[in-house]
Structures are given as C-alpha cells and as structure tokens.
Amino acid sequence: MNKPFVVPVNPDSACQPPSRKDFLVDRTFRALARIGVVLILALVFALVFEVGRKALPGMEKHGFDVLLGSVWDVNQGKYGILPAIWGTLYSAFIALLIAGFFGVSMAIFLTQDFLPPKLAAIFRTIVELLAAIPSVVYGLWGIYVVIPAIRPLTTWLNSELGWVPFFGTTLSGPGLLPAALVLAIMILPTIAAVSQDALTAVPMKTKQAAYGMGTTHWEAILKVMVPSAATGIFGSLVLGLGRALGETMALAMLVGNANNISLSLFAPANTLAALLALNFPEAGPNEIEVLMYAALVLMLITLIVNIFGSMIMMYAQRGNK
C-alpha cells in the first residue's frame, strides 16, 4: 500500500501554520483596534454633544440671526458671526491655493530625482521642522516681517488696480492677505509631507514604463506620476484645509478682527477661531452661549469639509480601479 507523500515540517521554518498563540495575539490585536475605534468615535460624539448642549440656549434665543448677522456688540446683545464664517472660509481658501501649489511642487522636487537622496532628505527635514514652530511665533513673525514686507506692493496694487475688488482697500496693518500668507506657510509641511508619501508610493516601474514609451522627464512626472498619486495629493489638500480652518493664534494676531465682509485681500477680517480665542476670557454667561454656538458652527464646517473630501477621494479610488 502506497503511503501519501508528506513533507516534514521544519520547526525553524517561517512557513508554518499559525499556532494557538498566534491566533490569540491576532484576536487580541483586533479587539484592541475595535475598542480604539469605538473610543475615538465616542470621544467625537461626546465633544459634539457637550458643545451642542452648551450652545443650545444660545440657539434657542437667537436662532439663525447669529448665522446671518454681521454685528457683534455685547452691550446691545447683538451677536452675528457671518463675517467670521466668511473670513474663515476665505482665508483658508487663499492659504490652500498658495500652500497647495508650493507644497505639491516641493513634493515633486524632493521625490522625482531632482536632488541627490541625501540632500533631498535634508530639505525634507527642514520643511517638516516648520510644523514644530509655535503658532504665536508665526503671528509675531507675520506682524514684524510679513506685513512690512508686503505693504509697498499692496499700496501699489491699490493705487494702480484699485478698481479690482481684490485690491479695493489699502493694507494699513493686519489684514486678510498677511494672515493667509502665514497660514499657507503653517499648512505647507502637512501638504508637502503627505504629497511626498503619495508620490513615493507610486511604483517606480510606472515611471520606467512611461520612459519606455518615449516620454520626457517632465511628461512622466506631470502625465503619469502626479495623476497616479492624485488621490493622496488631494488627501493632503484636505488635511491642510482642515488645519487652516481651525488655526487660531496666528490669525487672531494677523487677520485684523474686524466684522466686515469684503473681497479685498488687504481689508481686515475675522475668523471663527479668532473670535472664540479673543472673546472667551472675558465672556459673560449670555456671550458664552453664543460663542459655543460659533464653536459648533466651526466644528460642522470642518466636518463637512472633511466628509466632502473623503467622498471625492473614495470616488477617485473607484475610478482608478
């Protein structure tokens, strides 16, 4: 009778069936991961619930007048955050345009063989160090360096192109443009780092195949590498926008804290985060209710932006597949 051929198992081989210990470790890790996810979701819901609970009295008293009003006067009991909503979205959008262009360009420069690997690593570290600078230092730098540096240019633009709404006012001090410039520098490391990871994750064979089809270096980058990493690059933009929406101290020092709505890049403005930071220390009970209302609006704006960005990335991934 022929016996079945059996390959003896080497106890030192890596190709072995999982043991009971392996099953136990795997199930423990899965359980801890699920618990971590549940705790994070519970923390988010608890945060939204607590802010919403404290904002509810202000919502009942003022309703949509807070969202549509443009006057913030505690003595008269008028609370309007529409200029702050406008300033938050406007400054974040301008900062995203600036940081997105330079961040993606920097990621291409550091990952597509324009520099030797060691020198590229040094520049990458320097860019990442920008994220370690405190926000208040950025604010001081903006006041003493950025504003004096751009004031001659803004004066010329206002005198020569004042009929354009974006240059309709002069830059007398803090304003939207210096705040957006500093904010762009603050979110630049996030966009650059995530974009570099996205470009590095594209297989080198993809680029080599493009070269094999006769493309130039720039054609391979712009028509092959960047579209292949588009989902990750867009994710970096969403992350940068999320940080820009919630930035506080630098904008509180640079934006001007004026409740007006203007397209002019040189006019002072306000943001929700700056409004909260500057008014909370001396706020009374009635004002705290409205400030919590504003905090809830800021959370909802950030949540909507991130959900919208995640949906776009999900559809993009499906399209690539």
Stockholm file with secondary structure:
# STOCKHOLM 1.0

chainA/1-321         MNKPFVVPVNPDSACQPPSRKDFLVDRTFRALARIGVVLILALVFALVFEVGRKALPGMEKHGFDVLLGSVWDVNQGKYGILPAIWGTLYSAFIALLIAGFFGVSMAIFLTQDFLPPKLAAIFRTIVELLAAIPSVVYGLWGIYVVIPAIRPLTTWLNSELGWVPFFGTTLSGPGLLPAALVLAIMILPTIAAVSQDALTAVPMKTKQAAYGMGTTHWEAILKVMVPSAATGIFGSLVLGLGRALGETMALAMLVGNANNISLSLFAPANTLAALLALNFPEAGPNEIEVLMYAALVLMLITLIVNIFGSMIMMYAQRGNK
#=GR chainA/1-321 SS CCCCCCCCCCTTCSCCCCCHHHHHHHHHHHHHHHHHHHHHHHHHHHHHHHHHHHHHHHHHHHTTHHHHCCCEETTTTEECCHHHHHHHHHHHHHHHHHHHHHHHHHHHHHHTTSSCHHHHHHHHHHHHHGGGSCHHHHHHHIIIIIHHHHHHHHHHHHHHHTTSGGGSSCCCSSCHHHHHHHHHHHHHHHHHHHHHHHHHHSCHHHHHHHHHTTCCHHHHIIIIIHHHTHHHHHHHHHHHHHHHHHCCHHHHHHSBCCCCCCSCTTSCBCCHHHHHHHHSTTCCHHHHHHHHHHHHHHHHHHHHHHHHHHHHHHHHHHHHC
#=GC SS_cons         CCCCCCCCCCTTCSCCCCCHHHHHHHHHHHHHHHHHHHHHHHHHHHHHHHHHHHHHHHHHHHTTHHHHCCCEETTTTEECCHHHHHHHHHHHHHHHHHHHHHHHHHHHHHHTTSSCHHHHHHHHHHHHHGGGSCHHHHHHHIIIIIHHHHHHHHHHHHHHHTTSGGGSSCCCSSCHHHHHHHHHHHHHHHHHHHHHHHHHHSCHHHHHHHHHTTCCHHHHIIIIIHHHTHHHHHHHHHHHHHHHHHCCHHHHHHSBCCCCCCSCTTSCBCCHHHHHHHHSTTCCHHHHHHHHHHHHHHHHHHHHHHHHHHHHHHHHHHHHC
//
